[in-house]
Structures are given as structure tokens and as C-alpha cells.
């Protein structure tokens, strides 16, 4: 269903320190994805394929802080990336960079909302396309 928060991202300055903090304080399971220079975060129990076994929680990711991505981001599910980015622009926001494929899982993009907050969009592979 489109419009749901489906992911979060936490940038860090020191990866080992950040991963130890979130694993130690909250019990998050954090797995490295070196091909993406990214760390996948599970905040609750999962099936073997990584999908949640309980309703009500989302997973996320962690990565090296960058100049243009310096604060936590929430990511919203969309059915059509192109249409979502057009709606963002029509309502006072703006795309940040180009949508990027994430392996064979889907397409991710960043945008700023009407208040200047950096947010994310996610379109799962197989949903209505518009992003290439």
C-alpha cells in the first residue's frame, strides 16, 4: 500500500561506534551490505528472507554521513516513483538527485518536502514502473 513508512536511515560518523550503540541499547540486528557500502538494520524478529514476522515495526539502514545526507531519514512506499516525484514537485517539494535501483529489490530516491526536510521514497520492483 502506498504512503506507508517502510524504512528509515541513520547516518553515522563512526560506523563501529554507531552499530555498537544501536545494537547494545536497542538490540538491533545490523548486517553489512558491502556491495552498497550500507548496513541493513532489523528492529524486530524476521523470517529467513528478512521480512518481519510481527506487524508494526520497520527495518532500516545505516551508512556513512554525507554532506547532503546528514540526518536520519524516513522512507515512504510509493507505487510509481515518477508519479510520486511529480506530486512532490507539484506540492512544494523537490527531488534530490535521480532515483537509483537497489539490486533487484526496487528503486529508491530522496526528496525534500515543503519544509526542507530530506525524506526517502521506495518503489518495490514489480510495482507500476515509471523509474528506469
N, CA, C and O atoms as CSV, one atom per row, in Angstrom:
chain,resi,resn,atom,element,x,y,z
A,1,UNK,N,N,0.850,-1.181,0.000
A,1,UNK,CA,C,0.000,0.000,0.000
A,1,UNK,C,C,0.890,1.237,0.000
A,1,UNK,O,O,1.818,1.344,0.802
A,2,UNK,N,N,0.616,2.123,-0.859
A,2,UNK,CA,C,1.404,3.337,-0.988
A,2,UNK,C,C,1.161,4.291,0.191
A,2,UNK,O,O,0.084,4.308,0.787
A,3,UNK,N,N,2.175,5.069,0.501
A,3,UNK,CA,C,2.072,6.077,1.543
A,3,UNK,C,C,2.530,5.646,2.917
A,3,UNK,O,O,2.641,6.479,3.818
A,4,UNK,N,N,2.801,4.361,3.101
A,4,UNK,CA,C,3.250,3.880,4.409
A,4,UNK,C,C,4.741,4.140,4.609
A,4,UNK,O,O,5.518,4.077,3.657
A,5,UNK,N,N,5.132,4.428,5.833
A,5,UNK,CA,C,6.551,4.493,6.171
A,5,UNK,C,C,7.057,3.057,6.180
A,5,UNK,O,O,6.521,2.208,6.891
A,6,UNK,N,N,8.099,2.788,5.380
A,6,UNK,CA,C,8.571,1.421,5.228
A,6,UNK,C,C,10.051,1.232,5.575
A,6,UNK,O,O,10.543,0.104,5.574
A,7,UNK,N,N,10.759,2.317,5.871
A,7,UNK,CA,C,12.207,2.203,6.063
A,7,UNK,C,C,12.704,3.470,6.743
A,7,UNK,O,O,12.076,4.523,6.638
A,8,UNK,N,N,13.814,3.370,7.430
A,8,UNK,CA,C,14.483,4.550,7.978
A,8,UNK,C,C,15.968,4.420,7.705
A,8,UNK,O,O,16.467,3.321,7.466
A,9,UNK,N,N,16.669,5.531,7.740
A,9,UNK,CA,C,18.114,5.519,7.568
A,9,UNK,C,C,18.759,6.414,8.619
A,9,UNK,O,O,18.278,7.509,8.911
A,10,UNK,N,N,19.859,5.921,9.178
A,10,UNK,CA,C,20.599,6.654,10.195
A,10,UNK,C,C,22.036,6.824,9.708
A,10,UNK,O,O,22.766,5.840,9.591
A,11,UNK,N,N,22.450,8.054,9.425
A,11,UNK,CA,C,23.843,8.270,9.032
A,11,UNK,C,C,24.747,8.252,10.275
A,11,UNK,O,O,24.299,8.542,11.384
A,12,UNK,N,N,26.001,7.913,10.072
A,12,UNK,CA,C,26.952,7.895,11.192
A,12,UNK,C,C,28.279,8.515,10.773
A,12,UNK,O,O,28.596,8.623,9.589
A,13,UNK,N,N,29.048,8.920,11.793
A,13,UNK,CA,C,30.418,9.387,11.585
A,13,UNK,C,C,31.396,8.241,11.804
A,13,UNK,O,O,32.387,8.110,11.086
A,14,UNK,N,N,31.106,7.412,12.804
A,14,UNK,CA,C,31.950,6.265,13.148
A,14,UNK,C,C,31.048,5.026,13.128
A,14,UNK,O,O,30.258,4.811,14.047
A,15,UNK,N,N,31.172,4.223,12.080
A,15,UNK,CA,C,30.291,3.079,11.888
A,15,UNK,C,C,30.327,2.074,13.017
A,15,UNK,O,O,29.280,1.622,13.480
A,16,UNK,N,N,31.526,1.716,13.468
A,16,UNK,CA,C,31.628,0.734,14.550
A,16,UNK,C,C,30.942,1.249,15.810
A,16,UNK,O,O,30.221,0.510,16.481
A,17,UNK,N,N,31.171,2.515,16.122
A,17,UNK,CA,C,30.570,3.108,17.318
A,17,UNK,C,C,29.043,3.145,17.187
A,17,UNK,O,O,28.336,2.785,18.128
A,18,UNK,N,N,28.533,3.576,16.034
A,18,UNK,CA,C,27.077,3.680,15.837
A,18,UNK,C,C,26.406,2.312,15.888
A,18,UNK,O,O,25.370,2.140,16.530
A,19,UNK,N,N,27.008,1.340,15.203
A,19,UNK,CA,C,26.412,-0.003,15.218
A,19,UNK,C,C,26.416,-0.582,16.628
A,19,UNK,O,O,25.438,-1.203,17.045
A,20,UNK,N,N,27.503,-0.386,17.363
A,20,UNK,CA,C,27.567,-0.872,18.744
A,20,UNK,C,C,26.524,-0.186,19.621
A,20,UNK,O,O,25.912,-0.821,20.480
A,21,UNK,N,N,26.326,1.095,19.405
A,21,UNK,CA,C,25.337,1.838,20.176
A,21,UNK,C,C,23.931,1.268,19.959
A,21,UNK,O,O,23.259,0.902,20.924
A,22,UNK,N,N,23.486,1.191,18.714
A,22,UNK,CA,C,22.118,0.752,18.434
A,22,UNK,C,C,21.908,-0.732,18.736
A,22,UNK,O,O,20.824,-1.127,19.167
A,23,UNK,N,N,22.921,-1.545,18.518
A,23,UNK,CA,C,22.801,-2.965,18.870
A,23,UNK,C,C,22.766,-3.122,20.388
A,23,UNK,O,O,21.974,-3.901,20.917
A,24,UNK,N,N,23.625,-2.382,21.085
A,24,UNK,CA,C,23.713,-2.501,22.540
A,24,UNK,C,C,22.522,-1.920,23.276
A,24,UNK,O,O,22.028,-2.521,24.230
A,25,UNK,N,N,22.056,-0.762,22.846
A,25,UNK,CA,C,20.962,-0.089,23.538
A,25,UNK,C,C,19.605,-0.680,23.163
A,25,UNK,O,O,18.761,-0.884,24.035
A,26,UNK,N,N,19.384,-0.959,21.871
A,26,UNK,CA,C,18.059,-1.377,21.410
A,26,UNK,C,C,17.992,-2.823,20.919
A,26,UNK,O,O,16.906,-3.314,20.608
A,27,UNK,N,N,19.129,-3.512,20.843
A,27,UNK,CA,C,19.132,-4.899,20.401
A,27,UNK,C,C,18.944,-5.077,18.912
A,27,UNK,O,O,18.583,-6.165,18.465
A,28,UNK,N,N,19.183,-4.013,18.114
A,28,UNK,CA,C,19.027,-4.120,16.675
A,28,UNK,C,C,20.025,-5.092,16.091
A,28,UNK,O,O,21.179,-5.139,16.517
A,29,UNK,N,N,19.583,-5.871,15.115
A,29,UNK,CA,C,20.457,-6.766,14.351
A,29,UNK,C,C,20.921,-5.983,13.126
A,29,UNK,O,O,20.098,-5.571,12.308
A,30,UNK,N,N,22.220,-5.776,12.993
A,30,UNK,CA,C,22.767,-4.938,11.928
A,30,UNK,C,C,23.708,-5.773,11.081
A,30,UNK,O,O,24.691,-6.318,11.582
A,31,UNK,N,N,23.403,-5.870,9.795
A,31,UNK,CA,C,24.185,-6.694,8.868
A,31,UNK,C,C,24.807,-5.822,7.783
A,31,UNK,O,O,24.161,-4.934,7.228
A,32,UNK,N,N,26.058,-6.093,7.499
A,32,UNK,CA,C,26.783,-5.329,6.479
A,32,UNK,C,C,26.360,-5.738,5.076
A,32,UNK,O,O,26.148,-6.918,4.799
A,33,UNK,N,N,26.242,-4.761,4.203
A,33,UNK,CA,C,25.993,-4.955,2.775
A,33,UNK,C,C,27.116,-4.222,2.041
A,33,UNK,O,O,26.900,-3.135,1.505
A,34,UNK,N,N,28.314,-4.811,2.015
A,34,UNK,CA,C,29.471,-4.090,1.468
A,34,UNK,C,C,29.326,-3.668,0.015
A,34,UNK,O,O,29.914,-2.668,-0.397
A,35,UNK,N,N,28.548,-4.415,-0.775
A,35,UNK,CA,C,28.371,-4.039,-2.177
A,35,UNK,C,C,27.653,-2.695,-2.326
A,35,UNK,O,O,27.739,-2.055,-3.373
A,36,UNK,N,N,26.938,-2.267,-1.264
A,36,UNK,CA,C,26.240,-0.976,-1.281
A,36,UNK,C,C,26.862,0.012,-0.300
A,36,UNK,O,O,26.373,1.136,-0.181
A,37,UNK,N,N,27.939,-0.378,0.417
A,37,UNK,CA,C,28.541,0.444,1.468
A,37,UNK,C,C,27.434,0.884,2.436
A,37,UNK,O,O,27.254,2.070,2.712
A,38,UNK,N,N,26.698,-0.118,2.940
A,38,UNK,CA,C,25.466,0.102,3.683
A,38,UNK,C,C,25.328,-0.993,4.722
A,38,UNK,O,O,25.885,-2.079,4.564
A,39,UNK,N,N,24.590,-0.712,5.782
A,39,UNK,CA,C,24.328,-1.700,6.828
A,39,UNK,C,C,22.818,-1.798,7.010
A,39,UNK,O,O,22.162,-0.810,7.338
A,40,UNK,N,N,22.273,-2.985,6.797
A,40,UNK,CA,C,20.845,-3.231,6.903
A,40,UNK,C,C,20.491,-3.457,8.366
A,40,UNK,O,O,21.195,-4.188,9.062
A,41,UNK,N,N,19.416,-2.846,8.840
A,41,UNK,CA,C,19.016,-2.902,10.244
A,41,UNK,C,C,17.677,-3.601,10.378
A,41,UNK,O,O,16.713,-3.242,9.700
A,42,UNK,N,N,17.613,-4.595,11.248
A,42,UNK,CA,C,16.344,-5.236,11.622
A,42,UNK,C,C,16.052,-4.844,13.067
A,42,UNK,O,O,16.879,-5.041,13.957
A,43,UNK,N,N,14.863,-4.285,13.283
A,43,UNK,CA,C,14.497,-3.821,14.619
A,43,UNK,C,C,13.566,-4.784,15.346
A,43,UNK,O,O,13.109,-4.495,16.452
A,44,UNK,N,N,13.286,-5.926,14.729
A,44,UNK,CA,C,12.411,-6.926,15.326
A,44,UNK,C,C,12.659,-8.268,14.676
A,44,UNK,O,O,13.549,-8.399,13.835
A,45,UNK,N,N,11.872,-9.280,15.060
A,45,UNK,CA,C,12.079,-10.622,14.525
A,45,UNK,C,C,11.742,-10.704,13.037
A,45,UNK,O,O,10.829,-10.037,12.552
A,46,UNK,N,N,12.501,-11.538,12.327
A,46,UNK,CA,C,12.308,-11.665,10.889
A,46,UNK,C,C,12.292,-13.121,10.453
A,46,UNK,O,O,12.753,-14.015,11.162
A,47,UNK,N,N,11.741,-13.325,9.250
A,47,UNK,CA,C,11.813,-14.624,8.592
A,47,UNK,C,C,13.209,-14.747,7.973
A,47,UNK,O,O,13.997,-13.801,8.017
A,48,UNK,N,N,13.510,-15.907,7.401
A,48,UNK,CA,C,14.808,-16.107,6.754
A,48,UNK,C,C,15.060,-15.119,5.633
A,48,UNK,O,O,16.209,-14.754,5.383
A,49,UNK,N,N,14.002,-14.674,4.944
A,49,UNK,CA,C,14.159,-13.730,3.834
A,49,UNK,C,C,14.281,-12.281,4.302
A,49,UNK,O,O,14.371,-11.371,3.478
A,50,UNK,N,N,14.284,-12.059,5.623
A,50,UNK,CA,C,14.433,-10.712,6.162
A,50,UNK,C,C,13.142,-9.968,6.401
A,50,UNK,O,O,13.159,-8.861,6.939
A,51,UNK,N,N,12.015,-10.553,6.010
A,51,UNK,CA,C,10.722,-9.884,6.197
A,51,UNK,C,C,10.268,-10.041,7.650
A,51,UNK,O,O,10.521,-11.074,8.270
A,52,UNK,N,N,9.594,-9.012,8.199
A,52,UNK,CA,C,9.146,-9.064,9.596
A,52,UNK,C,C,8.185,-10.218,9.854
A,52,UNK,O,O,7.380,-10.576,8.994
A,53,UNK,N,N,8.282,-10.793,11.048
A,53,UNK,CA,C,7.339,-11.827,11.462
A,53,UNK,C,C,6.261,-11.248,12.363
A,53,UNK,O,O,5.304,-11.941,12.708
A,54,UNK,N,N,6.404,-9.980,12.748
A,54,UNK,CA,C,5.403,-9.298,13.561
A,54,UNK,C,C,5.006,-8.008,12.855
A,54,UNK,O,O,5.840,-7.341,12.242
A,55,UNK,N,N,3.737,-7.670,12.947
A,55,UNK,CA,C,3.267,-6.410,12.395
A,55,UNK,C,C,3.735,-5.266,13.283
A,55,UNK,O,O,3.935,-5.440,14.485
A,56,UNK,N,N,3.906,-4.097,12.681
A,56,UNK,CA,C,4.102,-2.902,13.481
A,56,UNK,C,C,5.525,-2.384,13.602
A,56,UNK,O,O,5.749,-1.382,14.280
A,57,UNK,N,N,6.470,-3.016,12.982
A,57,UNK,CA,C,7.808,-2.435,13.041
A,57,UNK,C,C,8.394,-2.399,11.648
A,57,UNK,O,O,8.005,-3.165,10.766
A,58,UNK,N,N,9.328,-1.500,11.470
A,58,UNK,CA,C,10.038,-1.389,10.201
A,58,UNK,C,C,11.524,-1.536,10.448
A,58,UNK,O,O,12.018,-1.274,11.545
A,59,UNK,N,N,12.223,-1.956,9.418
A,59,UNK,CA,C,13.672,-2.020,9.459
A,59,UNK,C,C,14.248,-0.789,8.792
A,59,UNK,O,O,13.519,0.095,8.340
A,60,UNK,N,N,15.553,-0.749,8.740
A,60,UNK,CA,C,16.192,0.417,8.156
A,60,UNK,C,C,17.599,0.144,7.720
A,60,UNK,O,O,17.972,-0.989,7.416
A,61,UNK,N,N,18.371,1.193,7.695
A,61,UNK,CA,C,19.754,1.089,7.274
A,61,UNK,C,C,20.609,2.150,7.935
A,61,UNK,O,O,20.114,3.128,8.495
A,62,UNK,N,N,21.908,1.923,7.850
A,62,UNK,CA,C,22.884,2.871,8.378
A,62,UNK,C,C,23.987,3.028,7.343
A,62,UNK,O,O,24.330,2.079,6.638
A,63,UNK,N,N,24.538,4.231,7.257
A,63,UNK,CA,C,25.590,4.498,6.275
A,63,UNK,C,C,26.424,5.689,6.733
A,63,UNK,O,O,26.029,6.432,7.631
A,64,UNK,N,N,27.568,5.856,6.111
A,64,UNK,CA,C,28.471,6.967,6.410
A,64,UNK,C,C,27.778,8.294,6.130
A,64,UNK,O,O,27.206,8.497,5.059
A,65,UNK,N,N,27.838,9.196,7.111
A,65,UNK,CA,C,27.238,10.516,6.944
A,65,UNK,C,C,27.862,11.207,5.730
A,65,UNK,O,O,29.067,11.111,5.498
A,66,UNK,N,N,27.029,11.900,4.964
A,66,UNK,CA,C,27.468,12.641,3.785
A,66,UNK,C,C,27.013,14.085,3.924
A,66,UNK,O,O,26.106,14.380,4.702
A,67,UNK,N,N,27.637,14.986,3.176
A,67,UNK,CA,C,27.261,16.398,3.255
A,67,UNK,C,C,25.780,16.606,2.993
A,67,UNK,O,O,25.130,17.377,3.699
A,68,UNK,N,N,25.234,15.925,1.982
A,68,UNK,CA,C,23.834,16.132,1.633
A,68,UNK,C,C,22.876,15.204,2.376
A,68,UNK,O,O,21.660,15.368,2.275
A,69,UNK,N,N,23.399,14.239,3.116
A,69,UNK,CA,C,22.561,13.338,3.918
A,69,UNK,C,C,23.195,13.251,5.303
A,69,UNK,O,O,24.002,12.365,5.586
A,70,UNK,N,N,22.808,14.193,6.152
A,70,UNK,CA,C,23.471,14.302,7.444
A,70,UNK,C,C,22.570,14.000,8.631
A,70,UNK,O,O,23.037,13.988,9.770
A,71,UNK,N,N,21.276,13.755,8.382
A,71,UNK,CA,C,20.331,13.494,9.459
A,71,UNK,C,C,19.507,12.258,9.139
A,71,UNK,O,O,19.445,11.848,7.979
A,72,UNK,N,N,18.874,11.654,10.137
A,72,UNK,CA,C,18.022,10.490,9.871
A,72,UNK,C,C,16.929,10.812,8.857
A,72,UNK,O,O,16.446,11.941,8.767
A,73,UNK,N,N,16.555,9.787,8.099
A,73,UNK,CA,C,15.573,9.923,7.026
A,73,UNK,C,C,14.513,8.847,7.196
A,73,UNK,O,O,14.823,7.703,7.528
A,74,UNK,N,N,13.253,9.224,6.964
A,74,UNK,CA,C,12.215,8.201,6.875
A,74,UNK,C,C,11.873,8.017,5.404
A,74,UNK,O,O,11.916,8.963,4.617
A,75,UNK,N,N,11.532,6.782,5.047
A,75,UNK,CA,C,11.258,6.443,3.651
A,75,UNK,C,C,9.823,5.968,3.513
A,75,UNK,O,O,9.323,5.188,4.324
A,76,UNK,N,N,9.175,6.459,2.464
A,76,UNK,CA,C,7.751,6.225,2.225
A,76,UNK,C,C,7.577,5.372,0.970
A,76,UNK,O,O,8.209,5.627,-0.054
A,77,UNK,N,N,6.725,4.368,1.057
A,77,UNK,CA,C,6.436,3.470,-0.064
A,77,UNK,C,C,5.559,4.163,-1.099
A,77,UNK,O,O,4.593,4.844,-0.755
A,78,UNK,N,N,5.909,3.981,-2.377
A,78,UNK,CA,C,5.100,4.520,-3.470
A,78,UNK,C,C,4.903,3.436,-4.522
A,78,UNK,O,O,5.719,2.523,-4.652
A,79,UNK,N,N,3.814,3.549,-5.267
A,79,UNK,CA,C,3.542,2.605,-6.347
A,79,UNK,C,C,4.276,2.989,-7.630
A,79,UNK,O,O,4.631,2.123,-8.429
A,80,UNK,N,N,4.502,4.284,-7.824
A,80,UNK,CA,C,5.094,4.774,-9.063
A,80,UNK,C,C,6.044,5.918,-8.728
A,80,UNK,O,O,5.604,7.011,-8.372
A,81,UNK,N,N,7.330,5.670,-8.839
A,81,UNK,CA,C,8.346,6.645,-8.460
A,81,UNK,C,C,8.203,7.942,-9.246
A,81,UNK,O,O,8.277,9.027,-8.669
A,82,UNK,N,N,7.999,7.840,-10.547
A,82,UNK,CA,C,7.896,9.031,-11.387
A,82,UNK,C,C,6.703,9.883,-10.972
A,82,UNK,O,O,6.828,11.101,-10.843
A,83,UNK,N,N,5.560,9.261,-10.762
A,83,UNK,CA,C,4.363,9.985,-10.344
A,83,UNK,C,C,4.553,10.603,-8.958
A,83,UNK,O,O,4.123,11.731,-8.719
A,84,UNK,N,N,5.191,9.876,-8.051
A,84,UNK,CA,C,5.418,10.395,-6.698
A,84,UNK,C,C,6.328,11.621,-6.729
A,84,UNK,O,O,6.057,12.612,-6.052
A,85,UNK,N,N,7.409,11.558,-7.513
A,85,UNK,CA,C,8.310,12.708,-7.602
A,85,UNK,C,C,7.625,13.900,-8.266
A,85,UNK,O,O,7.902,15.046,-7.913
A,86,UNK,N,N,6.742,13.644,-9.215
A,86,UNK,CA,C,5.977,14.730,-9.833
A,86,UNK,C,C,5.046,15.372,-8.796
A,86,UNK,O,O,4.932,16.597,-8.741
A,87,UNK,N,N,4.387,14.557,-7.983
A,87,UNK,CA,C,3.496,15.073,-6.947
A,87,UNK,C,C,4.274,15.863,-5.900
A,87,UNK,O,O,3.805,16.894,-5.419
A,88,UNK,N,N,5.472,15.375,-5.547
A,88,UNK,CA,C,6.327,16.109,-4.619
A,88,UNK,C,C,6.584,17.513,-5.162
A,88,UNK,O,O,6.421,18.497,-4.441
A,89,UNK,N,N,6.984,17.606,-6.429
A,89,UNK,CA,C,7.286,18.901,-7.046
A,89,UNK,C,C,6.041,19.796,-7.121
A,89,UNK,O,O,6.123,20.999,-6.873
A,90,UNK,N,N,4.902,19.210,-7.460
A,90,UNK,CA,C,3.662,19.979,-7.582
A,90,UNK,C,C,3.183,20.538,-6.251
A,90,UNK,O,O,2.396,21.484,-6.218
A,91,UNK,N,N,3.659,19.950,-5.146
A,91,UNK,CA,C,3.205,20.355,-3.815
A,91,UNK,C,C,4.277,21.053,-2.992
A,91,UNK,O,O,4.189,21.103,-1.765
A,92,UNK,N,N,5.277,21.586,-3.657
A,92,UNK,CA,C,6.264,22.414,-2.958
A,92,UNK,C,C,7.530,21.723,-2.526
A,92,UNK,O,O,8.350,22.326,-1.834
A,93,UNK,N,N,7.718,20.471,-2.912
A,93,UNK,CA,C,8.949,19.759,-2.598
A,93,UNK,C,C,9.834,19.694,-3.828
A,93,UNK,O,O,9.547,20.320,-4.848
A,94,UNK,N,N,10.926,18.921,-3.720
A,94,UNK,CA,C,11.845,18.792,-4.851
A,94,UNK,C,C,12.591,17.472,-4.765
A,94,UNK,O,O,12.966,17.022,-3.683
A,95,UNK,N,N,12.802,16.857,-5.927
A,95,UNK,CA,C,13.636,15.649,-5.988
A,95,UNK,C,C,15.068,16.025,-5.637
A,95,UNK,O,O,15.521,17.130,-5.936
A,96,UNK,N,N,15.766,15.110,-5.010
A,96,UNK,CA,C,17.186,15.288,-4.711
A,96,UNK,C,C,17.917,14.178,-5.445
A,96,UNK,O,O,17.853,13.019,-5.037
A,97,UNK,N,N,18.604,14.515,-6.515
A,97,UNK,CA,C,19.273,13.507,-7.329
A,97,UNK,C,C,18.264,12.712,-8.132
A,97,UNK,O,O,17.098,13.087,-8.258
A,98,UNK,N,N,18.743,11.611,-8.668
A,98,UNK,CA,C,17.933,10.733,-9.513
A,98,UNK,C,C,17.555,9.465,-8.752
A,98,UNK,O,O,18.306,9.035,-7.875
A,99,UNK,N,N,16.409,8.855,-9.065
A,99,UNK,CA,C,16.090,7.549,-8.478
A,99,UNK,C,C,17.182,6.541,-8.818
A,99,UNK,O,O,17.731,6.546,-9.919
A,100,UNK,N,N,17.487,5.677,-7.852
A,100,UNK,CA,C,18.551,4.688,-8.013
A,100,UNK,C,C,18.024,3.279,-7.789
A,100,UNK,O,O,17.325,3.033,-6.806
A,101,UNK,N,N,18.347,2.347,-8.687
A,101,UNK,CA,C,17.964,0.953,-8.442
A,101,UNK,C,C,18.738,0.397,-7.250
A,101,UNK,O,O,19.898,0.745,-7.029
A,102,UNK,N,N,18.084,-0.466,-6.493
A,102,UNK,CA,C,18.713,-1.132,-5.349
A,102,UNK,C,C,18.671,-2.626,-5.648
A,102,UNK,O,O,17.709,-3.317,-5.313
A,103,UNK,N,N,19.737,-3.111,-6.288
A,103,UNK,CA,C,19.767,-4.509,-6.714
A,103,UNK,C,C,18.518,-4.821,-7.519
A,103,UNK,O,O,18.099,-4.030,-8.364
A,104,UNK,N,N,17.925,-5.981,-7.253
A,104,UNK,CA,C,16.684,-6.331,-7.938
A,104,UNK,C,C,15.470,-6.147,-7.024
A,104,UNK,O,O,14.377,-6.633,-7.314
A,105,UNK,N,N,15.689,-5.425,-5.898
A,105,UNK,CA,C,14.616,-5.233,-4.916
A,105,UNK,C,C,13.677,-4.090,-5.262
A,105,UNK,O,O,12.469,-4.194,-5.046
A,106,UNK,N,N,14.223,-2.989,-5.802
A,106,UNK,CA,C,13.377,-1.838,-6.066
A,106,UNK,C,C,14.176,-0.618,-6.456
A,106,UNK,O,O,15.332,-0.716,-6.867
A,107,UNK,N,N,13.545,0.532,-6.323
A,107,UNK,CA,C,14.132,1.817,-6.680
A,107,UNK,C,C,13.961,2.758,-5.495
A,107,UNK,O,O,12.888,2.830,-4.898
A,108,UNK,N,N,15.032,3.482,-5.160
A,108,UNK,CA,C,14.998,4.436,-4.059
A,108,UNK,C,C,15.306,5.830,-4.580
A,108,UNK,O,O,16.045,5.993,-5.551
A,109,UNK,N,N,14.737,6.827,-3.930
A,109,UNK,CA,C,15.010,8.221,-4.280
A,109,UNK,C,C,14.886,9.066,-3.019
A,109,UNK,O,O,14.228,8.677,-2.053
A,110,UNK,N,N,15.531,10.228,-3.047
A,110,UNK,CA,C,15.407,11.206,-1.970
A,110,UNK,C,C,14.657,12.416,-2.497
A,110,UNK,O,O,14.679,12.709,-3.692
A,111,UNK,N,N,13.989,13.115,-1.579
A,111,UNK,CA,C,13.329,14.367,-1.920
A,111,UNK,C,C,13.315,15.265,-0.699
A,111,UNK,O,O,13.482,14.798,0.428
A,112,UNK,N,N,13.116,16.545,-0.923
A,112,UNK,CA,C,12.857,17.454,0.183
A,112,UNK,C,C,11.371,17.766,0.158
A,112,UNK,O,O,10.767,17.928,-0.902
A,113,UNK,N,N,10.799,17.846,1.352
A,113,UNK,CA,C,9.376,18.167,1.439
A,113,UNK,C,C,9.195,19.686,1.414
A,113,UNK,O,O,10.164,20.420,1.214
A,114,UNK,N,N,7.985,20.155,1.612
A,114,UNK,CA,C,7.689,21.584,1.564
A,114,UNK,C,C,8.393,22.375,2.664
A,114,UNK,O,O,8.480,23.601,2.592
A,115,UNK,N,N,8.898,21.670,3.687
A,115,UNK,CA,C,9.579,22.326,4.808
A,115,UNK,C,C,11.090,22.186,4.737
A,115,UNK,O,O,11.802,22.627,5.639
A,116,UNK,N,N,11.578,21.573,3.667
A,116,UNK,CA,C,13.017,21.396,3.501
A,116,UNK,C,C,13.586,20.147,4.144
A,116,UNK,O,O,14.803,19.960,4.156
A,117,UNK,N,N,12.724,19.281,4.685
A,117,UNK,CA,C,13.195,18.030,5.293
A,117,UNK,C,C,13.575,17.037,4.207
A,117,UNK,O,O,12.844,16.869,3.230
A,118,UNK,N,N,14.712,16.383,4.374
A,118,UNK,CA,C,15.120,15.329,3.446
A,118,UNK,C,C,14.397,14.044,3.816
A,118,UNK,O,O,14.438,13.608,4.966
A,119,UNK,N,N,13.730,13.436,2.827
A,119,UNK,CA,C,12.947,12.228,3.030
A,119,UNK,C,C,13.295,11.240,1.926
A,119,UNK,O,O,14.002,11.592,0.981
A,120,UNK,N,N,12.803,10.002,2.035
A,120,UNK,CA,C,13.058,8.985,1.026
A,120,UNK,C,C,11.784,8.435,0.433
A,120,UNK,O,O,10.716,8.486,1.043
A,121,UNK,N,N,11.918,7.905,-0.778
A,121,UNK,CA,C,10.839,7.182,-1.448
A,121,UNK,C,C,11.344,5.806,-1.819
A,121,UNK,O,O,12.528,5.624,-2.101
A,122,UNK,N,N,10.441,4.837,-1.816
A,122,UNK,CA,C,10.787,3.463,-2.191
A,122,UNK,C,C,9.688,2.902,-3.088
A,122,UNK,O,O,8.502,2.997,-2.770
A,123,UNK,N,N,10.097,2.317,-4.210
A,123,UNK,CA,C,9.179,1.594,-5.087
A,123,UNK,C,C,9.716,0.179,-5.237
A,123,UNK,O,O,10.819,-0.022,-5.743
A,124,UNK,N,N,8.937,-0.798,-4.797
A,124,UNK,CA,C,9.347,-2.193,-4.898
A,124,UNK,C,C,9.317,-2.640,-6.364
A,124,UNK,O,O,8.403,-2.284,-7.107
A,125,UNK,N,N,10.318,-3.419,-6.770
A,125,UNK,CA,C,10.341,-3.957,-8.119
A,125,UNK,C,C,9.052,-4.720,-8.377
A,125,UNK,O,O,8.590,-5.480,-7.525
A,126,UNK,N,N,8.476,-4.516,-9.552
A,126,UNK,CA,C,7.234,-5.177,-9.902
A,126,UNK,C,C,6.021,-4.287,-9.734
A,126,UNK,O,O,4.960,-4.582,-10.284
A,127,UNK,N,N,6.159,-3.181,-8.969
A,127,UNK,CA,C,5.054,-2.231,-8.886
A,127,UNK,C,C,5.042,-1.421,-10.167
A,127,UNK,O,O,5.946,-1.546,-10.994
A,128,UNK,N,N,4.031,-0.597,-10.336
A,128,UNK,CA,C,3.945,0.268,-11.513
A,128,UNK,C,C,5.264,0.963,-11.702
A,128,UNK,O,O,5.792,1.582,-10.778
A,129,UNK,N,N,5.798,0.860,-12.900
A,129,UNK,CA,C,7.089,1.480,-13.165
A,129,UNK,C,C,6.887,2.855,-13.721
A,129,UNK,O,O,5.789,3.224,-14.138
A,130,UNK,N,N,7.927,3.590,-13.724
A,130,UNK,CA,C,7.985,4.930,-14.236
A,130,UNK,C,C,9.406,5.368,-14.049
A,130,UNK,O,O,9.883,6.288,-14.713
A,131,UNK,N,N,10.090,4.696,-13.132
A,131,UNK,CA,C,11.511,4.957,-12.900
A,131,UNK,C,C,12.303,3.929,-13.686
A,131,UNK,O,O,11.945,2.753,-13.734
A,132,UNK,N,N,13.349,4.374,-14.283
A,132,UNK,CA,C,14.187,3.444,-15.039
A,132,UNK,C,C,15.595,3.522,-14.548
A,132,UNK,O,O,16.465,2.815,-15.056
